[in-house]
C-alpha cells in the first residue's frame, strides 16, 4: 500500500481508471448518492470508483451492482 503523499504524487502524474454506473428507473429517476466525506462532502455522485491494480475486471461491475441494488 502506498503512503498518502506517494499516492497523491501518483494521482497527479498518471491517469486513473474508474468505472461509474448510471442506473435509470422508469426513464426519469436516477440513482445518486450524497458524499459524506471531504473534499467532495455534500455533493451528489453516481455509484462507481477507481479500479485498483490487479483488481479483476469482472468484479468491479458486480460490486457496483450489489451496492446499487442494496441501497435503493
Protein Blocks (a to p, Z undefined) as FASTA:
>chain_A
ZZfklmmmmmmmpccddddddddehhlaccddddfbdfkgoiacdedddddehiafklmm
mmmmmmmmmmZZ
